[in-house]
C-alpha cells in the first residue's frame, strides 16, 4: 500500500509542478502509464509492459489472438490496469498446474472411454512420443476434451488448457475442470502466455499438454487459423509438437446443440520439431483431419424401419396397446416390445417405457373390473398353480401382493384377474400396481436403451439381435410355464 501511495503521490506532484522533459511538459497519458506500471497489479500493454507481448491465444475457448502483441510491436498501446477476478480468473496470477497423478489420469481415461463407448465408441490411430509433448488439435465441440482424455495414454498424464474466465470462474466449475479434465487455467485477457509457460517443467518431466490453438470451436468442420501460444510453449520447453485430428465430436455434441449418439475418431500424427510455426501445425492437423472421417456405422434396414415406427406417435400407441392387451389376455410381455424398440432407437426409450407403463396400469384396472363382474377373459400360457399362488398371496397381503409379480414370473394379468375376484379395492390396486409395474417397466426400458447405445457400432447385426431376443424370450417363457405347471 505504501508503494502505491508513493507512486501516485509522485505522479500527482510531478503534474502539479509542471515537470519538464527535454524542455516540454510530460504528457498526461505518459504520467498515467507510469502510475499504472508502478501498481503491482498493473499490466502495461505498451512499450515496457508484458501483457501485450504475452497475449497469445492458447486456451480451448480462445483468447484475443495477438491483439496485444500487435500493439506492443507498434509501441502505441495505452497502459491498462487489470483487476484480479479471483483464483484462476481473468487477470489472476498463474495458478499452479494440476498435480501430475498417474492414478488420476488412469481414472479419467477410464471414465471418458466408458462415456464415449456408451455414446457411439471411440477409436485411436497412432501414438504419442515417449517423452513430453504439446498436443495441438482441431476444436469443434466441448466433447473434444473427453475424446482426447479417452484416447491419450495415461502415462503422459495429459493436462488440458482451459479458459480461466469460464472454467475457473466459480469454485464448483473449477473443481469439475480440474478433477474430470485435468484442466489448468489460461487467461484470455492478458497473461495467458505466463499460464502456458508454467507447464514447461511438466513437459520436460514427460507430461502431455493439450491445447486447441484455433482458440474457439469451429462450426463448419474446417480447421481455423492457429495462434502461437502452443508453439511458443513447445519451443521454450524443448519438446515436440504433436498434431492430432478429432472427428465425430461435432455430431456427438454440436456447438449449441444437444448430445446424440456418434462414433468418435482420434488420429495422432508424426511429431513436429519445437521450432514449427503455427502454419506448419495447422497444415499437419488439417491433413490428419481430412484422413479421419467419422463414418457412421453400417446400419440394418430392419433397424431403420423399426426406429422410424418406434420414434413416431404410432410407436407410443403400439406400446400402450401392447401393454394394455397383455394385462388383459395377450401372452407376450411389453418388455419384449421394449427390447426390440429401445435398442433400435435409444433416445425414444423413456417415452416408450412410459407409454407401456400407462397401458399396463390401464389394462390392469380394466381386468380387475371385468373379473369383479364375473367375466373371465382367456389367459393363454398360464396355469392353475399360478392362480392358486396368487390367491394365497392376495388373501395374505391384499393389493400389495402384486409386488411379487416382477420376480416370480407369474403374468400380470393373473394378478389383475384374481384381484378382481377377491374384491380388492381398485384404489389400493392402482397404488400398488403403479409401484410394481412402474419400477419394472422403466428399469427394463432404461436397460435396453443402454444396450442400444453400447451396440451402436453393431447396428448392421440388428436383425440377428432381434432373432436372438425372440429365441431367448421364448425359451424363458417356456421355462416359467413349465416351472408353474
C-alpha positions as CSV (number, residue, x, y, z in Angstrom):
1,X,0.0,0.0,0.0
2,X,2.9,2.4,0.8
3,X,4.5,1.7,-2.6
4,X,1.2,2.5,-4.4
5,X,0.7,5.8,-2.5
6,X,4.2,6.9,-3.1
7,X,3.9,6.2,-6.8
8,X,0.6,8.1,-7.1
9,X,1.9,11.0,-5.0
10,X,5.0,11.4,-7.2
11,X,2.9,11.3,-10.3
12,X,0.5,13.9,-9.0
13,X,3.3,16.2,-7.6
14,X,5.0,16.0,-11.0
15,X,1.8,17.0,-12.7
16,X,1.3,20.0,-10.4
17,X,4.9,21.2,-10.6
18,X,4.9,21.1,-14.4
19,X,7.7,18.5,-14.7
20,X,9.7,19.1,-17.8
21,X,11.4,16.5,-20.0
22,X,13.6,17.9,-22.8
23,X,12.0,21.3,-22.4
24,X,8.4,20.1,-22.7
25,X,5.8,19.1,-20.2
26,X,5.3,15.3,-19.7
27,X,2.0,14.4,-21.4
28,X,-0.8,13.3,-19.1
29,X,-1.1,9.9,-20.8
30,X,2.6,9.1,-20.0
31,X,2.1,10.1,-16.4
32,X,-0.9,7.8,-16.2
33,X,1.2,5.0,-17.8
34,X,3.9,5.4,-15.2
35,X,1.4,5.4,-12.4
36,X,-0.2,2.2,-13.6
37,X,3.2,0.5,-14.3
38,X,4.0,1.1,-10.6
39,X,0.8,-0.6,-9.5
40,X,1.6,-4.2,-8.5
41,X,-1.5,-5.5,-10.4
42,X,-1.0,-3.3,-13.5
43,X,-0.5,-4.7,-16.9
44,X,1.4,-2.4,-19.3
45,X,0.2,-3.1,-22.9
46,X,2.5,-0.6,-24.4
47,X,6.3,-0.5,-24.6
48,X,7.9,-1.8,-21.5
49,X,4.8,-3.8,-20.4
50,X,4.4,-7.6,-20.6
51,X,0.7,-8.0,-21.2
52,X,0.9,-7.2,-24.9
53,X,3.8,-9.4,-25.7
54,X,2.2,-12.3,-23.9
55,X,-1.3,-12.0,-25.2
56,X,-1.2,-15.1,-27.5
57,X,-4.3,-17.3,-27.8
58,X,-3.9,-20.7,-26.3
59,X,-6.9,-21.7,-24.2
60,X,-9.6,-24.1,-25.6
61,X,-12.2,-21.4,-25.7
62,X,-9.9,-18.9,-27.4
63,X,-8.1,-15.7,-26.5
64,X,-7.9,-12.4,-28.1
65,X,-5.3,-13.5,-30.7
66,X,-2.1,-11.5,-30.5
67,X,-4.0,-8.2,-30.3
68,X,-1.7,-7.1,-27.5
69,X,1.3,-8.4,-29.5
70,X,0.5,-6.1,-32.4
71,X,0.1,-3.1,-30.1
72,X,3.3,-3.9,-28.4
73,X,5.1,-4.1,-31.8
74,X,3.8,-0.6,-32.6
75,X,4.7,0.8,-29.2
76,X,1.5,2.7,-29.2
77,X,-0.6,0.7,-26.6
78,X,-2.0,2.6,-23.7
79,X,-1.5,1.2,-20.2
80,X,-4.5,-0.6,-18.6
81,X,-5.0,-1.9,-15.1
82,X,-6.3,-5.5,-15.0
83,X,-8.2,-6.3,-11.9
84,X,-7.9,-9.8,-10.5
85,X,-11.1,-11.8,-10.9
86,X,-10.4,-14.4,-8.3
87,X,-8.3,-17.6,-8.3
88,X,-7.5,-18.5,-11.9
89,X,-9.8,-15.8,-13.2
90,X,-9.0,-13.1,-15.6
91,X,-6.0,-11.1,-14.5
92,X,-5.1,-13.5,-11.7
93,X,-1.5,-14.7,-11.3
94,X,-0.7,-18.0,-12.9
95,X,-2.1,-20.9,-10.9
96,X,-0.1,-24.0,-10.1
97,X,-0.8,-26.8,-12.5
98,X,-2.7,-29.9,-11.5
99,X,-0.7,-32.4,-9.6
100,X,0.6,-35.0,-12.2
101,X,-1.1,-38.1,-10.7
102,X,-0.8,-41.2,-12.7
103,X,-3.8,-42.8,-10.9
104,X,-6.0,-39.7,-11.7
105,X,-5.0,-39.9,-15.4
106,X,-5.9,-43.6,-15.4
107,X,-9.3,-43.0,-13.8
108,X,-10.1,-40.1,-16.1
109,X,-9.2,-42.1,-19.2
110,X,-11.5,-45.0,-18.0
111,X,-14.3,-42.6,-17.2
112,X,-14.3,-40.9,-20.6
113,X,-13.7,-44.1,-22.5
114,X,-16.8,-45.5,-20.9
115,X,-18.9,-42.4,-21.6
116,X,-17.8,-42.3,-25.3
117,X,-18.3,-46.1,-25.6
118,X,-21.9,-45.6,-24.5
119,X,-22.5,-42.8,-26.9
120,X,-21.1,-44.5,-30.0
121,X,-17.5,-45.6,-29.4
122,X,-14.0,-44.0,-29.7
123,X,-11.1,-45.2,-31.7
124,X,-7.5,-44.0,-31.8
125,X,-4.9,-44.3,-34.5
126,X,-1.2,-43.5,-33.8
127,X,0.8,-43.0,-30.6
128,X,2.3,-40.1,-28.7
129,X,6.1,-39.9,-28.5
130,X,7.5,-41.5,-25.3
131,X,8.6,-38.1,-23.8
132,X,6.7,-34.9,-23.0
133,X,5.0,-33.1,-25.9
134,X,2.5,-30.3,-26.7
135,X,-0.6,-31.7,-28.4
136,X,-2.4,-29.4,-30.8
137,X,-5.8,-30.5,-32.1
138,X,-8.7,-29.1,-34.0
139,X,-11.7,-27.9,-32.0
140,X,-15.3,-28.2,-32.9
141,X,-17.1,-29.4,-29.7
142,X,-16.9,-29.5,-26.0
143,X,-16.6,-33.3,-26.4
144,X,-13.1,-32.8,-27.9
145,X,-11.6,-32.8,-24.4
146,X,-13.4,-36.1,-23.5
147,X,-12.2,-37.6,-26.7
148,X,-8.5,-36.7,-26.1
149,X,-8.6,-37.8,-22.4
150,X,-10.1,-41.2,-23.5
151,X,-7.6,-41.7,-26.3
152,X,-4.3,-40.4,-25.0
153,X,-2.1,-42.7,-22.8
154,X,-2.4,-42.2,-19.1
155,X,1.4,-42.4,-18.7
156,X,1.6,-39.0,-20.3
157,X,-0.7,-37.5,-17.6
158,X,-2.4,-35.2,-20.1
159,X,-3.3,-31.7,-19.0
160,X,-5.9,-29.6,-20.8
161,X,-5.6,-25.8,-21.2
162,X,-9.0,-24.3,-20.2
163,X,-10.3,-20.7,-20.4
164,X,-9.7,-19.2,-17.0
165,X,-12.6,-16.7,-17.2
166,X,-15.1,-19.6,-17.8
167,X,-13.9,-22.9,-16.4
168,X,-12.3,-21.3,-13.4
169,X,-14.8,-18.6,-12.7
170,X,-16.5,-20.4,-9.8
171,X,-15.3,-22.9,-7.2
172,X,-17.5,-25.8,-8.4
173,X,-16.7,-25.3,-12.1
174,X,-13.0,-25.1,-11.2
175,X,-13.2,-28.4,-9.3
176,X,-15.0,-30.1,-12.1
177,X,-12.5,-28.9,-14.6
178,X,-9.5,-30.0,-12.5
179,X,-10.8,-33.3,-11.5
180,X,-12.6,-34.5,-14.6
181,X,-10.5,-32.9,-17.3
182,X,-7.1,-32.3,-15.6
183,X,-7.6,-28.6,-16.6
184,X,-5.3,-25.7,-15.9
185,X,-6.3,-22.1,-16.3
186,X,-5.3,-19.9,-19.3
187,X,-6.2,-16.3,-19.1
188,X,-7.8,-14.7,-22.2
189,X,-7.3,-11.0,-21.3
190,X,-3.6,-10.8,-20.8
191,X,-1.1,-13.1,-19.1
192,X,-2.1,-16.2,-20.9
193,X,1.5,-17.0,-22.0
194,X,2.6,-16.9,-18.4
195,X,0.0,-19.6,-17.7
196,X,1.2,-21.7,-20.5
197,X,4.9,-21.4,-19.6
198,X,4.1,-22.6,-16.1
199,X,3.6,-26.0,-17.7
200,X,7.1,-26.1,-19.1
201,X,8.6,-28.1,-16.2
202,X,5.8,-30.7,-16.5
203,X,6.5,-31.1,-20.2
204,X,10.2,-31.7,-19.5
205,X,9.1,-34.3,-17.0
206,X,7.2,-36.3,-19.6
207,X,3.6,-34.8,-19.5
208,X,1.4,-34.0,-22.5
209,X,-0.1,-30.6,-22.5
210,X,-3.2,-30.4,-24.8
211,X,-4.2,-27.1,-26.4
212,X,-6.7,-26.1,-29.1
213,X,-4.8,-23.4,-31.0
214,X,-7.8,-22.3,-33.0
215,X,-9.0,-20.6,-29.9
216,X,-12.7,-21.3,-30.3
217,X,-15.0,-24.1,-31.5
218,X,-15.5,-24.2,-35.3
219,X,-19.0,-24.6,-36.7
220,X,-18.3,-25.8,-40.3
221,X,-15.8,-28.6,-39.7
222,X,-12.9,-26.7,-41.2
223,X,-9.7,-26.2,-39.3
224,X,-9.2,-22.5,-38.5
225,X,-6.0,-20.5,-38.1
226,X,-3.7,-21.4,-35.3
227,X,-2.4,-19.0,-32.6
228,X,1.2,-19.0,-31.5
229,X,0.8,-19.9,-27.8
230,X,1.2,-23.7,-28.1
231,X,4.2,-23.3,-30.4
232,X,5.9,-20.9,-28.1
233,X,5.4,-23.2,-25.1
234,X,6.9,-26.2,-27.1
235,X,9.9,-24.2,-28.1
236,X,10.5,-22.9,-24.6
237,X,10.2,-26.4,-23.1
238,X,12.2,-28.0,-25.9
239,X,9.6,-30.7,-26.6
240,X,7.9,-31.7,-29.9
241,X,4.5,-30.6,-31.2
242,X,2.2,-33.4,-31.9
243,X,-0.7,-32.8,-34.3
244,X,-4.0,-34.6,-33.5
245,X,-7.2,-34.7,-35.5
246,X,-10.6,-35.4,-33.9
247,X,-13.6,-36.4,-35.9
248,X,-17.2,-37.1,-34.9
249,X,-17.4,-34.9,-31.9
250,X,-19.2,-32.2,-33.9
251,X,-22.0,-34.7,-34.4
252,X,-21.8,-36.1,-30.9
253,X,-22.2,-32.7,-29.2
254,X,-22.7,-30.0,-31.8
255,X,-21.9,-26.4,-30.9
256,X,-25.1,-25.0,-29.2
257,X,-26.7,-28.5,-29.8
258,X,-27.6,-31.4,-27.6
259,X,-25.9,-34.8,-27.0
260,X,-26.6,-37.6,-29.5
261,X,-25.0,-40.9,-30.5
262,X,-22.0,-40.8,-32.8
263,X,-18.7,-42.6,-33.1
264,X,-15.5,-40.6,-32.4
265,X,-12.1,-41.0,-34.1
266,X,-8.8,-39.6,-32.9
267,X,-5.8,-39.7,-35.2
268,X,-2.3,-38.9,-33.8
269,X,0.2,-37.6,-36.4
270,X,4.0,-37.5,-36.5
271,X,5.7,-35.1,-34.1
272,X,6.8,-31.7,-35.4
273,X,10.0,-30.1,-34.1
274,X,9.7,-27.5,-31.4
275,X,10.6,-24.8,-33.9
276,X,7.5,-25.5,-36.0
277,X,5.4,-22.5,-37.0
278,X,1.6,-22.1,-36.4
279,X,1.1,-22.6,-40.2
280,X,3.1,-25.9,-40.1
281,X,1.0,-27.2,-37.1
282,X,-2.3,-26.2,-38.7
283,X,-1.4,-27.8,-42.0
284,X,-0.5,-31.1,-40.2
285,X,-3.7,-31.1,-38.2
286,X,-5.8,-30.3,-41.3
287,X,-4.2,-33.1,-43.3
288,X,-4.9,-35.6,-40.5
289,X,-8.5,-34.3,-40.2
290,X,-9.0,-34.9,-43.9
291,X,-7.9,-38.5,-43.4
292,X,-10.1,-39.1,-40.3
293,X,-13.7,-39.4,-41.4
294,X,-16.1,-40.2,-38.6
295,X,-18.0,-42.6,-40.8
296,X,-21.4,-43.6,-39.4
297,X,-21.7,-47.3,-38.6
298,X,-23.2,-49.6,-41.2
299,X,-26.9,-50.0,-40.4
300,X,-29.6,-52.6,-40.8
301,X,-32.6,-51.9,-42.9
302,X,-34.7,-53.7,-40.3
303,X,-33.4,-51.4,-37.6
304,X,-34.2,-48.3,-39.7
305,X,-37.8,-49.4,-40.2
306,X,-38.3,-50.3,-36.5
307,X,-36.7,-47.0,-35.5
308,X,-39.0,-45.0,-37.8
309,X,-42.0,-46.6,-36.2
310,X,-40.7,-46.5,-32.6
311,X,-39.8,-42.8,-32.7
312,X,-43.3,-41.8,-34.0
313,X,-46.6,-41.4,-32.3
314,X,-47.6,-44.8,-33.8
315,X,-44.8,-46.3,-31.6
316,X,-46.2,-44.8,-28.5
317,X,-49.7,-46.1,-29.3
318,X,-48.3,-49.5,-30.1
319,X,-46.5,-49.7,-26.7
320,X,-49.7,-48.6,-24.8
321,X,-52.0,-51.0,-26.6
322,X,-49.5,-53.9,-26.3
323,X,-49.1,-53.4,-22.5
324,X,-52.9,-52.9,-22.0
325,X,-53.6,-56.1,-24.0
326,X,-51.0,-58.1,-22.0
327,X,-52.7,-57.0,-18.7
328,X,-56.0,-58.4,-20.1
329,X,-55.1,-61.5,-22.1
330,X,-52.2,-61.1,-24.6
331,X,-49.4,-63.6,-23.7
332,X,-46.4,-61.5,-24.7
333,X,-45.0,-59.1,-22.1
334,X,-44.5,-55.4,-23.1
335,X,-40.8,-55.8,-22.1
336,X,-40.4,-57.8,-25.4
337,X,-41.5,-54.8,-27.4
338,X,-39.2,-52.5,-25.4
339,X,-36.3,-54.9,-26.1
340,X,-36.9,-54.5,-29.8
341,X,-37.8,-50.8,-29.9
342,X,-35.4,-49.3,-27.3
343,X,-32.4,-50.9,-28.8
344,X,-33.4,-49.7,-32.3
345,X,-33.8,-46.0,-31.1
346,X,-32.4,-45.5,-27.6
347,X,-33.5,-41.8,-27.5
348,X,-37.2,-42.9,-27.6
349,X,-36.8,-45.4,-24.7
350,X,-38.2,-43.1,-22.0
351,X,-41.3,-42.3,-24.0
352,X,-41.9,-45.9,-25.0
353,X,-41.4,-47.1,-21.4
354,X,-43.9,-44.6,-20.0
355,X,-46.4,-45.5,-22.7
356,X,-46.1,-49.2,-21.9
357,X,-46.3,-48.4,-18.2
358,X,-49.5,-46.4,-18.7
359,X,-51.0,-49.2,-20.9
360,X,-50.2,-51.8,-18.2
361,X,-51.9,-49.8,-15.5
362,X,-55.0,-49.2,-17.7
363,X,-55.2,-52.8,-18.7
364,X,-54.8,-54.0,-15.1
365,X,-57.6,-51.7,-13.8
366,X,-59.9,-52.9,-16.7
367,X,-59.1,-56.6,-16.0
368,X,-59.8,-56.1,-12.3
369,X,-63.2,-54.5,-13.0
370,X,-64.1,-57.2,-15.6
371,X,-63.2,-60.0,-13.2
372,X,-65.2,-58.3,-10.4
373,X,-68.3,-58.6,-12.6
374,X,-67.7,-62.3,-13.2
375,X,-66.3,-62.0,-16.8
376,X,-63.3,-64.3,-17.4
377,X,-61.0,-63.5,-20.3
378,X,-58.8,-66.0,-22.0
379,X,-55.4,-66.3,-20.3
380,X,-53.0,-68.3,-22.5
381,X,-49.7,-69.6,-21.2
382,X,-50.9,-69.5,-17.6
383,X,-51.6,-72.4,-15.2
384,X,-53.8,-73.3,-12.3
385,X,-50.9,-73.4,-10.0
386,X,-50.1,-69.7,-10.8
387,X,-53.7,-68.7,-10.0
388,X,-53.6,-70.7,-6.7
389,X,-50.4,-69.0,-5.7
390,X,-51.8,-65.5,-6.5
391,X,-55.0,-66.2,-4.5
392,X,-52.9,-67.2,-1.4
393,X,-50.8,-64.0,-1.7
394,X,-53.8,-61.8,-2.1
395,X,-55.5,-63.4,0.9
396,X,-52.5,-62.6,3.0
397,X,-51.4,-59.3,1.6
398,X,-54.3,-57.9,-0.4
399,X,-53.3,-55.5,-3.1
400,X,-49.7,-55.3,-2.0
401,X,-49.3,-58.9,-3.2
402,X,-48.7,-57.6,-6.7
403,X,-45.2,-56.5,-5.6
404,X,-44.1,-60.2,-6.1
405,X,-45.1,-60.2,-9.7
406,X,-41.9,-58.7,-11.2
407,X,-39.9,-61.5,-9.6
408,X,-41.9,-64.8,-9.6
409,X,-42.7,-65.0,-13.4
410,X,-46.4,-65.1,-12.9
411,X,-48.0,-62.8,-15.6
412,X,-49.5,-59.5,-14.5
413,X,-52.9,-60.4,-16.0
414,X,-53.2,-63.3,-13.4
415,X,-52.8,-60.9,-10.5
416,X,-55.3,-58.4,-12.0
417,X,-57.9,-61.0,-12.6
418,X,-57.6,-62.7,-9.2
419,X,-57.6,-59.3,-7.5
420,X,-60.9,-58.6,-9.1
421,X,-62.3,-62.0,-8.0
422,X,-61.0,-61.3,-4.5
423,X,-62.8,-57.9,-4.3
424,X,-59.5,-55.9,-3.9
425,X,-60.4,-52.2,-3.8
426,X,-59.5,-50.5,-7.2
427,X,-57.7,-47.6,-5.5
428,X,-55.4,-49.9,-3.5
429,X,-54.7,-52.0,-6.5
430,X,-53.8,-48.9,-8.6
431,X,-51.4,-47.6,-6.0
432,X,-49.6,-51.0,-5.5
433,X,-49.6,-51.9,-9.2
434,X,-48.1,-48.4,-10.0
435,X,-45.1,-49.1,-7.9
436,X,-44.7,-52.7,-9.1
437,X,-45.2,-52.2,-12.8
438,X,-43.5,-48.8,-12.9
439,X,-40.3,-50.0,-11.4
440,X,-40.1,-53.0,-13.6
441,X,-41.1,-51.4,-16.9
442,X,-39.0,-48.2,-16.6
443,X,-35.9,-50.2,-15.4
444,X,-36.2,-52.6,-18.3
445,X,-36.7,-49.8,-20.8
446,X,-33.6,-48.0,-19.5
447,X,-31.5,-51.2,-19.6
448,X,-32.4,-51.8,-23.3
449,X,-31.6,-48.1,-24.1
450,X,-28.1,-48.5,-22.6
451,X,-27.7,-51.8,-24.6
452,X,-28.7,-50.0,-27.7
453,X,-26.1,-47.3,-27.1
454,X,-23.4,-49.9,-26.5
455,X,-24.3,-51.8,-29.6
456,X,-24.5,-48.7,-31.8
457,X,-21.5,-49.7,-33.8
458,X,-23.0,-53.1,-34.5
459,X,-26.3,-51.9,-35.9
460,X,-25.8,-53.9,-39.1
461,X,-26.5,-57.0,-36.9
462,X,-29.8,-55.7,-35.6
463,X,-31.7,-58.4,-37.3
464,X,-29.7,-61.1,-35.6
465,X,-30.2,-59.4,-32.3
466,X,-34.0,-59.4,-32.7
467,X,-33.9,-63.1,-33.6
468,X,-31.8,-63.9,-30.5
469,X,-34.0,-61.8,-28.3
470,X,-37.1,-63.6,-29.6
471,X,-35.5,-67.0,-29.1
472,X,-34.3,-66.1,-25.6
473,X,-37.8,-64.8,-24.7
474,X,-39.5,-68.0,-26.0
475,X,-37.1,-70.2,-24.0
476,X,-37.6,-68.1,-20.8
477,X,-41.3,-68.2,-21.2
478,X,-41.3,-72.0,-21.7
479,X,-39.2,-72.4,-18.5
480,X,-41.6,-70.2,-16.5
481,X,-44.7,-72.0,-17.7
482,X,-43.1,-75.4,-17.1
483,X,-42.0,-74.4,-13.6
484,X,-45.5,-73.4,-12.6
485,X,-47.2,-76.4,-14.2
